[in-house]
Amino acid sequence: MKQPLIASLVQIDQTLTVGLFSRWCNGRAVLWSTAGQLSDLWFRQSWPQISFPARAIIARPFFRLGLFLFLPGLYLLFWRRLATLVKQRQIDGLICLSWLDKIVLTQPALWLKLPVVWLRLPEESEVKLIAPLNAVYRHQAARVKLISYIPQVDDGQQLTGGISEQRLLPALDQASVSQQADLFDSLADGQREQVESKYFVVGAVVDLDNNQAVEILLRSLKIVLSVIPSVQLVIIGDGPQRKELQWLAKQLDLANLVWFVGRQEPLDKWFRSLDALIELSTTTSRDWYRLLQAMAVGLPIIAPKNRLTTDFLLPGQTAMIVEKPEPEMIAQAVIQLQQDKMLAGRLSWHSRQWIAEFGNLERQLIEFTNYLA
């Protein structure tokens, strides 16, 4: 593909694709997308793009039934639009990111004899389609080239279960990981060279619109505190429930041990000041990228079991995996990590090695290019 069309007609998290496409496309691809990370990248670089307005109707319950009923008409509509793009912009291929463009654009592109590639992001594992659309999806999937971040799981739930696809490991753009430590980092590092850190600092990145996640963290801290009096919890994130959650921490007598620091960028500089990271959510592209950032700086990770992250969250090697995100299990993992320095060192070393060997953008770019050949 010399001038592909990259389509994402539904608002999805595009974090995992930005580094890859910024290197692979380099201005030669046309983006057809709703607002998002890729749209921002294309705008900054003045690359060609077409805006596709995200409409609230897409989220309504009856939208998917209506989509199936009007699919023949949509095929004709998008066939005309694609034919115009082929003529005006010399489009010679189609790359689909979201479930909607895979359903409505694939058939028109095949009519125009364009090669079609589907890139399957972690969010697609959560997509539930009505039976008729599911049948359309699977029929189209068998006729295109599939490249997936998602491992095949034989649970009968995946849309492409049983269909051959190429695997692409998530990767981190090392240039995005800040290399300069701030004054706090330098002081902390200097202190650790002389004596062990006074506190065992655990961090978590959470949107503060989810009381349940923060409550799990606070109750975990309460349990850990009985064994590790020096434990501290840093909660990175913001949201409408912040004051309510701060009050909850006070009610649990944890106000002096929990730090709500708001949203912070770059995350990796904060990660360097932590002793462990608790990650309760591992289902989105943004979650995966955050985990890669933690691995790149050698921060030990505690996360719940998830069959979709088994490529990079390796139990006992790159992460401590708990069966369920429950306070008792998380607390036990934190205590074990604090008491077993060799375990913490092993997790840190293996995480860095995994990023260097498998999770670097250069390797991903070569694999992606080979898959398209």
Secondary structure in CASP SS format (residue, H / E / C, confidence):
PFRMAT SS
TARGET T0000
AUTHOR 0000-0000-0000
METHOD secondary structure of the structure
MODEL  1
M C 1.00
K C 1.00
Q C 1.00
P C 1.00
L E 1.00
I E 1.00
A E 1.00
S E 1.00
L C 1.00
V C 1.00
Q C 1.00
I C 1.00
D C 1.00
Q C 1.00
T H 1.00
L H 1.00
T H 1.00
V H 1.00
G H 1.00
L H 1.00
F H 1.00
S H 1.00
R H 1.00
W H 1.00
C C 1.00
N C 1.00
G C 1.00
R C 1.00
A C 1.00
V E 1.00
L E 1.00
W E 1.00
S E 1.00
T C 1.00
A C 1.00
G C 1.00
Q H 1.00
L H 1.00
S H 1.00
D H 1.00
L H 1.00
W H 1.00
F H 1.00
R H 1.00
Q H 1.00
S C 1.00
W C 1.00
P C 1.00
Q E 1.00
I E 1.00
S E 1.00
F C 1.00
P C 1.00
A C 1.00
R C 1.00
A H 1.00
I H 1.00
I H 1.00
A H 1.00
R C 1.00
P C 1.00
F C 1.00
F H 1.00
R H 1.00
L H 1.00
G H 1.00
L H 1.00
F H 1.00
L H 1.00
F C 1.00
L H 1.00
P H 1.00
G H 1.00
L H 1.00
Y H 1.00
L H 1.00
L H 1.00
F H 1.00
W H 1.00
R H 1.00
R H 1.00
L H 1.00
A H 1.00
T H 1.00
L H 1.00
V H 1.00
K H 1.00
Q H 1.00
R H 1.00
Q C 1.00
I C 1.00
D C 1.00
G C 1.00
L E 1.00
I E 1.00
C E 1.00
L C 1.00
S C 1.00
W H 1.00
L H 1.00
D H 1.00
K H 1.00
I H 1.00
V H 1.00
L H 1.00
T H 1.00
Q H 1.00
P H 1.00
A H 1.00
L H 1.00
W H 1.00
L C 1.00
K C 1.00
L C 1.00
P C 1.00
V E 1.00
V E 1.00
W E 1.00
L E 1.00
R E 1.00
L C 1.00
P H 1.00
E H 1.00
E H 1.00
S H 1.00
E H 1.00
V C 1.00
K C 1.00
L C 1.00
I C 1.00
A H 1.00
P H 1.00
L H 1.00
N H 1.00
A H 1.00
V H 1.00
Y H 1.00
R H 1.00
H H 1.00
Q H 1.00
A H 1.00
A C 1.00
R C 1.00
V C 1.00
K E 1.00
L E 1.00
I E 1.00
S E 1.00
Y C 1.00
I C 1.00
P C 1.00
Q C 1.00
V C 1.00
D C 1.00
D C 1.00
G C 1.00
Q C 1.00
Q C 1.00
L C 1.00
T C 1.00
G C 1.00
G C 1.00
I C 1.00
S C 1.00
E C 1.00
Q E 1.00
R E 1.00
L C 1.00
L C 1.00
P C 1.00
A C 1.00
L E 1.00
D C 1.00
Q H 1.00
A H 1.00
S H 1.00
V C 1.00
S C 1.00
Q C 1.00
Q C 1.00
A C 1.00
D C 1.00
L H 1.00
F H 1.00
D H 1.00
S H 1.00
L H 1.00
A H 1.00
D H 1.00
G H 1.00
Q H 1.00
R H 1.00
E H 1.00
Q H 1.00
V C 1.00
E C 1.00
S C 1.00
K C 1.00
Y C 1.00
F E 1.00
V E 1.00
V E 1.00
G E 1.00
A E 1.00
V E 1.00
V C 1.00
D C 1.00
L C 1.00
D C 1.00
N C 1.00
N H 1.00
Q H 1.00
A H 1.00
V H 1.00
E H 1.00
I H 1.00
L H 1.00
L H 1.00
R H 1.00
S H 1.00
L H 1.00
K H 1.00
I H 1.00
V H 1.00
L H 1.00
S C 1.00
V C 1.00
I C 1.00
P C 1.00
S C 1.00
V E 1.00
Q E 1.00
L E 1.00
V E 1.00
I E 1.00
I E 1.00
G E 1.00
D C 1.00
G C 1.00
P C 1.00
Q C 1.00
R H 1.00
K H 1.00
E H 1.00
L H 1.00
Q H 1.00
W H 1.00
L H 1.00
A H 1.00
K H 1.00
Q H 1.00
L C 1.00
D C 1.00
L C 1.00
A C 1.00
N C 1.00
L C 1.00
V E 1.00
W E 1.00
F E 1.00
V E 1.00
G E 1.00
R C 1.00
Q C 1.00
E C 1.00
P C 1.00
L H 1.00
D H 1.00
K H 1.00
W H 1.00
F H 1.00
R C 1.00
S C 1.00
L C 1.00
D C 1.00
A E 1.00
L E 1.00
I E 1.00
E C 1.00
L C 1.00
S C 1.00
T C 1.00
T C 1.00
T C 1.00
S H 1.00
R H 1.00
D H 1.00
W H 1.00
Y H 1.00
R H 1.00
L H 1.00
L H 1.00
Q H 1.00
A H 1.00
M H 1.00
A H 1.00
V C 1.00
G C 1.00
L C 1.00
P C 1.00
I E 1.00
I E 1.00
A E 1.00
P E 1.00
K C 1.00
N C 1.00
R H 1.00
L H 1.00
T H 1.00
T C 1.00
D C 1.00
F C 1.00
L C 1.00
L C 1.00
P E 1.00
G C 1.00
Q C 1.00
T C 1.00
A E 1.00
M E 1.00
I E 1.00
V E 1.00
E C 1.00
K C 1.00
P C 1.00
E C 1.00
P H 1.00
E H 1.00
M H 1.00
I H 1.00
A H 1.00
Q H 1.00
A H 1.00
V H 1.00
I H 1.00
Q H 1.00
L H 1.00
Q H 1.00
Q H 1.00
D C 1.00
K H 1.00
M H 1.00
L H 1.00
A H 1.00
G H 1.00
R H 1.00
L H 1.00
S H 1.00
W H 1.00
H H 1.00
S H 1.00
R H 1.00
Q H 1.00
W H 1.00
I H 1.00
A H 1.00
E H 1.00
F C 1.00
G C 1.00
N E 1.00
L H 1.00
E H 1.00
R H 1.00
Q H 1.00
L H 1.00
I H 1.00
E H 1.00
F H 1.00
T H 1.00
N H 1.00
Y H 1.00
L H 1.00
A C 1.00
END
